[in-house]
């Protein structure tokens, strides 16, 4: 799943923790949930969908967005 989403040029430093929550720094634009889900569908990620895209504050980064992913099992 990470490999599919990492192709999006608007996602920098995309990482997922052990709970399936992902974090990234935005590129020039913040991607829409629909665009990310379309990429997952095109990349044949099965029933995996992104359900939440929220800006969060982390100590060392200027802006980081959290992704909640559903359908991983």
Buried (B, 14 or more C-beta within 10 A) or exposed (E): BEEBBBEBEBBEEBEBEEEBBBBBBBEEEEBEEEEBBEBBBEBEBEEBBBEEBEEEEEEEEEEBBBBBBEBEE
